[in-house]
Amino acid sequence: MTSPDAVAPAASFATAQVQHGFEPGVHHRTAVPAIHQTAAYEFASLQEAADLFALRKSGIIYSRNSSPTQLILEERVAALEGGVSAVAVASGQAAVAITLLALAGRGGHIVAANQLYGGSVDLLQDTLDDFGITTTFVDQDDADAWRAAVTPQTRVFFAESVANPIAQVLDIRLVADIAHDAGVPLVIDNTVGTPHLIRPGDHGADFSVHSATKFLAGHGTSLGGVVVDLGSFDFGAEPEKWPQFTRSQHRFGDVVPWEKFGRDRAFTVLAKSKYVSDLGPALSPFNAWQILQGIETLDLRVSRQSSSALKIAEHLAAHPKVAAVHHPGLAGNPWHELADHYLPRGVPSVFSFDVAPSGDEDEIERVARLIDGLETFRLVANIGDARSIVAHPASMTHNHLNAEQRAAAGISLGTIRVSVGLEDPADLIADLERALALL
């Protein structure tokens, strides 16, 4: 193949404007990861291209599947979670979706916690149900409910390490043991927990999923999601349950993923080569790069946010216009002991509180007056940002849930979710005081 360097200075303007001065594959020894902002990649030969498409060789084909910037992000998050490989995609929602699609398979069944982010509930009860994948929701604290929900078609258990928005702490080891007794993996959404505060794989989970938009990035600028294979689940133990891994796949040149790629890469190869490739939730190289920048300060940010959140929760717990504070760092919280066990480095900075009702005022109007009176906190549909954020789950993130589902998740009409950022906690407390004084 002719190198672009061979383009003569006298080459036509049209050719020079497209090719001159660039040589594919040249490494410039940048001190930080580079943004590989390209749609596609040049192959050295047709044989190399054929080998890459047939999975006979590992490499990058097209940015819908991967990019060098994305690969660094995947390796870094996998390392932070103690996993073996990872897949980065366009959003946390996409990460959850491709994980559950790849594991549940055709006609599969999922057992999931009631205490989930509203978007995950929508995915499970609506979209995946449309695909023929059914879900049974259970109270995450009820071990018998997890066991009773298992059917011969069950392929996945799904829960959050620390639930959004009420901050219930999952007994991961308990649920992992029940999942493994049923012969299925446990997938944990660790977005709120973060790998700095908790690594689900250390407690028996098999996959960890993140909305990288949140704490991993931390700056509120870029969407992204990552799923990490923690390398603990053996799909070869019951091969008939997992044909997507243990039978030859014609689209991959009759490759058997479990045989060729083993425990370290079978899941991620299937997820990328089939679900990411077919459905197209590609992570842009620029967003991958921005998330990498955020990860470099993850432990510093999360430690400060956790400390500030506990101070704010303690203040709210003593306020007469607050009916309840849902923060597992507080003594008396139902998940306080689990937080001590699973979160020794600190409790996440996402929690909720309930506004005390008034007999002569509509509850939503009362909440609206408080939220609209905030000046430092922002009303934003996000968490894990450097900026402190509030949301009203019943009318925002969990608005598709019916009253029974909201109650099962611990959400009332008076519940306000808080995501504490990096501002001075004294300023945040003062802002809440001003707003509460309006009630």
N, C-alpha and C positions, 0 to 999 in steps of 0.2 A: 504494500500500500504506500502511496506517495505521502510523505510527511508534509504538513502545511509549510514547514520551513523551506521546502523545495519550490514554493511559489516564487517565481522570479520577480524582481522589482518591476519588470516591464509587463507583468501580467495585466490582463484587462482590469479595469476599475471594478467591474461587477464581481469578478472572482476575488480580487484583493479585499474588497469590503466585507466579504463573507469569511475568508479563511486566513488572511495574513496575520502573522504575529502570535498565533496560538498553536501550541503543540499539545494534543491530548496526552494525558498521563504524566506530564511534568509536575514534580512535587516542589513547591517553593518554600518548604520548611517554615510555614507560618507558626507563630507562637501559640495561637489559639485556633480552634477548629474553623475551617473555612466554610463559606456558604457555597455549595455546589449547585448553583441556580441554573439547572439545565433540565430539559424534558427527557433527553435520551443520552445514550452512551455509545461511543464508537467501538466496534469489535475489531480485533486484530486480524481476523480471518473469518470466512464463512464457517469453518469447522468450530472455531471458538463460539460463534453465535449459536450454532446448532447444539453444542454441548451445554451452553447456558440455558437455552430454552427447554432442553430435555432433562434438566437437573443433573446431568452428568458432571457438571462443574459448578462451583459456587462463584457468584459474581453479580454485578449489577447490569440489568437489562434496560430498565425504563424507570423513570421517577415515580410512576404510579405504584411500583412495588418497593422501591428503595432508592436511597441516595447515599453518598459517602457521609454527608452530615447526619443523616438519619441513622446510619449504622453506629456512629459514635454515641448518639443519644441512646439507642437501644442497648449498647454494651454498658453504658454508664448506669442506666436505671437498673439493668439486670444485676450489676455488681452491687449497687446500693441495697437491693432487695435480697441479695444472696441467691439469685437465680442462675439459670444456665443459658437462657436466651430470651429475647424479647421481640415484640413487634410494635412499632410506633405507627400511629394512624392519625387521621385528621381531627379527632376529638375524643374525649372520654366516652361519649355515647357510642361512638364507632368502636372503641376498644372493647366495651362491654358486649356490643352486638356481635362482633366477629368471634369473640371468645365463646359466647354461648352457642352461636351457630355451629362453630367447629366442633364443639364438644357434644352438643345435644344430638346432632345428626337428624336424619329424617324421622319424624314421628316421635322424637324424644320428649322427655318430661323433665322439668326443672322443679326443685324444691327451693323456695326463696323466702327470705325473711320479710315479714310485714314492714319492718323498719328500714325502708330504702328511700333513696332520692326519688322524687316523683317521676323524673324522666325514665328511670329504670323500671318503675312500675308500669308506665305507659308502654315501654318496649316489651315487657314480659306479657302483660295482659291483653295487649292489642296486636302489635305488629308480629311478634313471634307466634302468637296464637293464629294469626292469619297464615303463617307458614306451616301450621300443623304441629308446632311445638307448644305443649301445654305447661302451665305452671300452677303449683299449689303454694299458696302463701301461708306461712306459719309464724307464730310468735317466736322471735329468735331466742328467747330465754327459756322456752319450753322444750326440753330434750325429747319428751315423749311425742310431741307434735312433729318434730323432725323425723323421728323414727316411723310414726304412723303414716306420714305422707309418702313414703317410698313405695314405688310400684315397680313391676318388672321393666318398665320403660324409662325409669329414672336414670339420668345420665350426669346430672350436675346438681350440687348444692351451691347457692349463691347468697352472700350476705356482705355487709359492710363491717370493717374493723371497728369503726366508730361511726354510728349512723347519723345521717343528715336528715333532719335538723336537730333532733332532741339529744344527740350525743350519747345514745345508749352504747355501752361497750360490749362487744360480742365476746362470749367465752369461746374463743377460737379453737382451743384444744378439744373442748367438749364436742363442738359441732364437727370438727375434722374427724374425730374418732367415729362419730355416727355415720358420716359420709363414707369413710373407709370400710366400716362394717357392711355398708350397702354396696360396696364395690365401685364407688363413684368419687370423682375429685371435688374438692372444695375450692371455689373461686371467691376471693375476697376483694371487694373494692376498697382499696387502701388510700383513696384520695384524701380523706380527712385525717387519717392516721399518720400518713407520710412515712417513708422508710427511716426517717430520723427518729421518730418516736416509737414505731413498732414495725417489725418485719413479720408478716403473717406466716412465712415459711418456717420461722423458728418455732412456731406453735402448731404445725401440722397442716397448714394450708398448702395447696398445690399450685395455685395461680394467683397472682396479684395484679389487679387492674388499677390504673390511675387515669383520672382526668388531669393530664399534665398542664392544662390551662390554669389549674389552681395553684397549689403550693409549689409544685416542681418549678413552674415558671415564676410565679410570684409577682409578676408585674402587670398582669391584666391586659396584655397586648396580643397574645397569640393562643389560638386554639390548638390542642393536641391531645393525644391519648396514647397510653402505653399498656400493653399486657405483658407480664413477665411469667415465663414458665419456670417454676421453682424446682423442676427436675425431680420431683418426689413421686409422681404418679406413674404406675406401671401399666400402660395400655396393653402390654403383652400378656398380663396375668389372666385375663378373660378376653381373648382375641375376638370372639364372636360378638361381644358387645361393642367393639370399636372398629368396625370394618373400614372406616375412613383412615385409620392408621395401620391396620394389620392386613389389609388386602391390597392387591396391586391396583394402581390407579392409572387407567389408560391415558389420561391427559398428561401424565408425567412419564410416559414411555414405559408403562407397566412397572413403575417403581413402587415398592412397598415402603411407605414412609418410615414405619417403625424399624424395619430391617436396615434400610439404608442410612437413616439419619439418627436413629436411636433415641434414647431418653433426652438427650440434650437439644435436639433440633426437630424432631418429628412434628411436634405441634406447630412451631413457628414456621416451618416450611409449608405445611398444609395451610395455615392461616394466611400467609403471604401469597402463596402460589394460586390459591383458590379464592378465598373470600375477599382479600384485599384486591387481588387482580380483577375478579369478576364484578365486585360491587363498587370498587373505585374510591374508597375513603382515604385518598392519598394525603400524607403529611407533606406540606411544602418544605423544601430545604431551608427557606428563610425562617419558618416557624420552628423547625427543628433546632436551628442555630439559636434562636431567641430563648427557647426552653433550656438549652444547654447553658446559656449565660445565667439564667435564673438558678439552675441547680448548683452552681458554684457557691452560692451563699445560702443554700437550703437550711443547714443546721443553725446558722446564725439567726436567720429570719424566724424559723419555727420556734426556736428557744425563746426569743423575745416575745413573739406573739402569744405563746403559751403562758408565759409569766404575766403578761398584761391582761390576758383574758381571765385568768384566775382572780386577779385584783378586781376586775370589773364585775365578775360574777359574785364575788363576796360582797361588794358594795350593793349590787342589785338585790341580793338575798335579804338585806336589812331594810329595804325600802318599803314603806307602807302601801305604795301603789303598784307593787309587784306581787302577784299571787304565788308564783313559783319560779325558780331558776333551775334549768335543766343543764347542770354542769357536773360531770362525775368527779371533779376535783373537790367538790364540797362535801363535807361530812354530812351524812344522812341521805345523800343521793343513792338510789337503788343500785347504781353501778360503781359506787365508790371503791369497793373492795376489788372488783375486776380491774378498775383503773390502776390501783396500786400494784396489782400483779402484772398487767400487760403493758402499762405505760409508766415505767419508773423514771423516764426522762422528762415527763410532763404530759399534761392532758391537752389535746388539740384546742385550737383557738376558735373553733366553730361550736356554738352552743345556742340555746334558746331560753327565752323567759316568757312568762305569761303575764299579761297586764291584768291587774285586779279589776273585776267587773264592777260596773255601777248599775244600780237597780233602775235608774231612769234614763239610761243612754244605750243606744245600739252598740254592741261590742266592736263591730267593724269600724264604726265612726270614731270610737274611742282610740282604737289602734291607729287609724289614719291620722288623727290629730297628733298623736305622739310621733309617728314616723315623719310626718310633714314638718314637725317642729325641730327635727334634728338638723344640725348645721355641719358638724365635723363628720359624722357617719354619713355614708352615701347610700341611697336606695338603688341598688344594683343587683342584677341576677347573676351573682358570681360569689365565690368564696376564695380564701387563700391569697388574696391580693395584698399588696403593700398598703393599700388604703382600707380603712375600716368600713364595713358594709353591713346594712341590715336588709332584711326581706321579710315579707309576710307570706309564709308557706301556703296558707289556706287559699289565698287569691293569686299566688304566683307559682312557685315551683311545684306545689302539690294540688293545684286547682282542679285537676282531672279526677282526683280521688273523691269518692263519695264520703258521707259523714262517718259511716262505719269504718272505712279504710283509714280515714284521718285519725279516728279514735284509736285504732289498732297501732298506728304509728306514733301515738302520743301527742298529736297536733290538735289544738283547739283553734277557734276563731280568734282568740286573743293571743296566740303564740307569735312571737317575733324572733326570727333567727338573726344571730349576730356572728359576724366573722371579723375578728379583731386584727387590725393591721399593725403598722410599725409606728404609728403616732404615739405621742406621750400619753400614757394611760390616764394621767390626771386630766388632760384635755378631753379625753373620751368620756370619762366619768362626769365631768362638768357638762358636756353636751347632753348626756342622758338625763342629768338632773334638770336642765332647762326644759327638756321635752316632757319629762314626767310632771313637772310643775304645771303644765298646761292641762292636765287631766283633773 
